[in-house]
């Protein structure tokens, strides 16, 4: 039996299907939890981690395996590391 979410409005209730757990939900959870934690880490350690992840991202893009790219992207997004200047 599927669970549903009910949105109450002044006119009527709308039942939406339960979206369940998917990659977007997992990535958003990682971002919500890990991003703020990284801001609490000592500056020098945070910079080292950011530099390492940027280098990891570059190496992942050079491999033919798309899962390398996916993992590198998820880690950078979860830790809110800007990779817009890294290509």
Secondary structure as UniProt FT lines:
FT   STRAND          4..8
FT   STRAND          13..17
FT   HELIX           23..40
FT   HELIX           43..62
FT   HELIX           66..78
FT   TURN            79..80
FT   TURN            84..85
//
